[in-house]
């Protein structure tokens, strides 16, 4: 915080991940774009994102475009490690664009958020089954993710996904007709009177630790995005008491 407003006090960036000049939204949240100016991530690439939000600050992290995971001829995975630390009374929101795995690609991501008591967090991510219109549905080699959230040293959320498409996983019954999936987690002090849900499209609920989880799937990206946006704003209002985000790209 600087003079009562959220400000970016310290930054360290190195290609291929960069940030553009942040600016403040009408609600007072500081929006920061993470940019990858290259054609995507390659096998063997490793990137890290580390963010700390101090007490009273409000930060929103977005990515400029989809994360394009390029083919890995030698089988090495591209990896990304994300670490968030949020102080009491701070809020951090992370809503990246879609992850798009190309045929033959391998990707592994870990996300760990450490929150002090009274901190707020919102995270949603979406995954495509591949470049569907190019005939690359479920043609990637592997996709792995691990998301863990701790509040005051106590784990309140853990989600792990491991996807390794093979002949049988392309059959109906695994992904079926769904080509886009969403996941998310929210931590806040407010009460959720009615958990957002769309029949056959999106569901939310609460973990034993008190975090709110989100899951969604749809055959088309825009359908999933619309359901995700509505659920996200409903949860932000209930848990954070926050007005709708007004983001202009």
C-alpha positions in Angstrom: 0.0 0.0 0.0 1.1 3.6 -0.7 -0.9 6.5 0.6 -3.9 4.3 1.1 -3.8 2.9 -2.4 -2.6 -0.5 -3.8 0.7 0.0 -5.6 3.4 -2.2 -7.1 6.3 -1.6 -4.8 8.8 -4.2 -6.1 9.1 -6.1 -9.3 11.6 -8.5 -10.8 11.0 -9.9 -14.3 12.8 -12.0 -16.8 11.8 -13.2 -20.2 9.8 -15.0 -21.3 7.4 -13.8 -18.6 7.0 -10.1 -18.3 4.5 -7.6 -16.8 3.1 -4.5 -18.3 2.5 -1.3 -16.4 -0.2 -1.9 -13.9 -3.2 0.4 -13.5 -6.0 0.8 -10.9 -9.5 -0.3 -11.7 -12.5 1.9 -10.6 -13.0 -0.4 -7.6 -9.5 0.4 -6.4 -8.0 -3.0 -7.3 -4.6 -2.9 -9.0 -4.6 -4.9 -12.2 -1.4 -6.5 -13.4 -1.0 -8.3 -16.8 1.5 -11.1 -17.1 2.7 -11.3 -20.7 4.6 -14.0 -22.7 5.7 -12.3 -25.9 6.9 -15.6 -27.4 5.0 -18.2 -29.4 4.3 -20.2 -26.3 6.1 -22.5 -23.9 8.4 -25.3 -25.1 9.4 -28.6 -23.7 12.0 -28.1 -20.9 11.0 -24.5 -20.3 10.6 -23.5 -16.7 8.9 -20.3 -15.4 8.1 -19.0 -11.9 5.5 -16.5 -10.7 5.9 -15.2 -7.2 3.6 -12.6 -5.7 3.1 -11.1 -2.2 0.2 -8.9 -1.3 0.4 -6.9 1.8 -2.3 -6.0 4.3 -5.1 -3.9 2.8 -3.9 -4.2 -0.8 -6.1 -5.5 -3.6 -4.4 -7.1 -6.6 -5.7 -8.8 -9.8 -3.4 -10.8 -12.0 -4.4 -11.6 -15.5 -2.6 -13.0 -18.5 -2.8 -11.3 -21.9 -3.5 -14.4 -23.9 -3.8 -18.2 -23.7 -0.9 -20.3 -22.5 0.1 -22.2 -25.7 2.0 -25.3 -24.7 4.1 -26.3 -27.8 4.9 -29.9 -28.8 7.8 -31.5 -27.0 9.6 -33.9 -29.4 12.0 -35.2 -26.7 9.2 -35.7 -24.1 10.4 -33.1 -21.6 7.6 -31.2 -19.9 7.4 -27.4 -19.7 6.9 -26.5 -16.0 5.5 -23.5 -14.1 5.7 -22.9 -10.4 3.4 -20.3 -8.9 3.6 -19.0 -5.3 1.3 -16.5 -3.6 1.6 -15.0 -0.2 -1.3 -12.8 1.1 -1.2 -10.9 4.3 -4.1 -10.4 6.7 -6.6 -8.0 5.1 -5.1 -8.4 1.6 -6.8 -9.8 -1.4 -5.2 -11.5 -4.5 -7.2 -12.7 -7.5 -5.6 -14.7 -10.4 -7.7 -15.4 -13.5 -5.4 -16.4 -16.3 -6.5 -17.1 -19.9 -7.0 -20.6 -21.1 -4.2 -23.2 -21.2 -4.1 -24.7 -24.7 -2.0 -27.9 -25.0 -0.8 -28.7 -28.6 -0.5 -32.2 -29.8 2.5 -33.9 -28.3 3.0 -31.3 -25.6 3.7 -31.9 -21.9 2.9 -29.4 -19.1 3.2 -29.5 -15.3 2.2 -26.7 -13.0 2.2 -26.2 -9.2 0.3 -23.4 -7.5 0.7 -22.8 -3.8 -1.0 -20.0 -1.9 -0.1 -19.1 1.7 -2.7 -16.9 3.3 -2.7 -15.3 6.7 -5.9 -15.4 8.7 -8.3 -12.8 7.2 -6.7 -12.8 3.8 -8.8 -13.3 0.6 -8.0 -15.3 -2.5 -9.7 -16.0 -5.8 -8.3 -18.3 -8.5 -9.9 -19.8 -11.6 -8.2 -21.6 -14.5 -9.5 -23.1 -17.7 -8.1 -25.9 -19.9 -8.8 -26.9 -23.5 -8.7 -30.4 -24.7 -6.4 -29.2 -27.4 -6.6 -27.4 -30.7 -10.0 -28.9 -31.4 -10.5 -27.2 -34.8 -7.1 -28.5 -35.9 -8.1 -32.1 -35.1 -5.9 -32.2 -32.0 -8.5 -33.1 -29.4 -6.9 -34.9 -26.5 -3.7 -35.3 -28.5 -1.3 -33.8 -25.9 1.1 -36.1 -24.1 0.4 -35.1 -20.6 -1.0 -32.3 -18.4 -0.5 -32.1 -14.6 -1.5 -29.6 -12.1 -1.4 -29.3 -8.3 -3.1 -26.4 -6.4 -2.8 -26.0 -2.7 -4.1 -23.3 -0.4 -3.1 -22.8 3.2 -4.7 -20.4 5.7 -2.6 -19.6 8.8 -0.5 -22.7 8.1 -3.5 -25.0 7.7 -4.3 -26.6 4.4 -7.8 -25.8 3.3 -7.7 -26.9 -0.3 -5.8 -29.4 -2.4 -6.5 -30.3 -6.0 -4.4 -32.5 -8.2 -5.0 -33.4 -11.9 -3.1 -35.8 -14.1 -4.2 -36.2 -17.7 -2.4 -38.6 -20.1 -4.6 -39.1 -23.1 -4.5 -42.5 -24.8 -6.7 -44.4 -27.2 -9.4 -45.1 -24.7 -9.5 -41.6 -23.1 -10.7 -40.2 -26.5 -13.8 -42.3 -26.3 -17.1 -40.9 -25.0 -17.5 -41.3 -21.2 -14.2 -39.7 -20.2 -14.4 -36.1 -21.6 -17.5 -37.0 -23.6 -18.5 -34.0 -25.7 -16.8 -31.6 -23.3 -13.7 -29.9 -24.8 -13.2 -27.2 -22.1 -12.8 -27.5 -18.4 -12.6 -25.0 -15.5 -11.5 -25.2 -11.9 -11.1 -22.7 -9.1 -10.8 -21.9 -5.4 -12.0 -19.0 -3.3 -11.2 -18.0 0.3 -13.0 -15.1 1.9 -14.8 -14.1 5.1 -18.3 -13.7 3.7 -21.1 -16.2 3.6 -22.3 -17.9 0.4 -26.1 -18.0 0.6 -26.6 -19.9 -2.6 -23.7 -21.7 -4.3 -23.5 -20.8 -8.1 -24.4 -23.7 -10.4 -25.5 -24.4 -13.9 -27.0 -27.8 -14.6 -24.6 -30.0 -16.6 -22.1 -27.1 -16.9 -20.8 -25.8 -13.5 -20.8 -26.6 -9.8 -19.4 -25.0 -6.7 -19.2 -26.1 -3.0 -17.2 -25.8 0.2 -14.3 -27.9 1.3 -14.0 -29.3 4.8 -11.4 -26.6 5.4 -13.8 -23.8 4.5 -12.5 -22.9 1.0 -15.0 -22.7 -1.9 -14.2 -25.0 -4.9 -15.4 -24.6 -8.5 -15.7 -27.1 -11.3 -17.0 -26.6 -14.8 -17.0 -28.2 -18.3 -18.6 -27.4 -21.6 -18.4 -28.4 -25.3 -17.6 -24.8 -26.4 -15.3 -22.3 -24.8 -17.7 -19.3 -24.8 -20.3 -21.4 -23.0 -17.9 -22.3 -20.2 -16.6 -18.7 -20.0 -20.1 -17.3 -19.6 -20.9 -19.7 -16.8 -17.5 -19.1 -15.1 -17.8 -15.4 -15.2 -21.3 -15.4 -13.6 -20.1 -17.8 -10.9 -17.0 -15.9 -10.2 -18.8 -12.6 -9.8 -21.4 -14.2 -7.5 -18.6 -15.7 -5.3 -16.6 -12.4 -5.2 -19.7 -10.5 -4.1 -20.6 -13.1 -1.4 -17.1 -13.8 0.0 -15.3 -10.5 -0.6 -18.2 -8.0 -0.7 -16.6 -6.8 -3.9 -18.3 -5.0 -6.8 -18.1 -6.6 -10.3 -14.7 -6.3 -12.0 -14.6 -3.7 -14.8 -11.7 -4.9 -16.9 -10.9 -3.5 -20.3 -8.3 -5.3 -22.5 
